Amino acid sequence: MWAYIKRSDGRTEEREFPAGVYIEVGDILEDGSIVIDLPYSDEIDDDTEPLALYDD
């Protein structure tokens, strides 16, 4: 999972987190950085429509 974070000195950076780590916008990390954006969400939107429908 990738996230944009804001460091305590004001700089922003993009950081990769290992699989299985769950973070949200606004979370404060161990080093004091704050998650400001999640550009590549691992979650599937509930509003996503299937690409093809199959009838049996």
DAWOJO-V293649 format. One record per helix or strand of 3 or more residues. SS is the DSSP state (@ for helix, = for strand). FROM is the first residue (numbers start at 0). TO is the last residue. If there is no record, write none. Layout:
BEGIN
ss;from;to
SS;FROM;TO
SS;FROM;TO
END
This chain:
BEGIN
ss;from;to
=;1;5
=;11;15
=;33;39
END
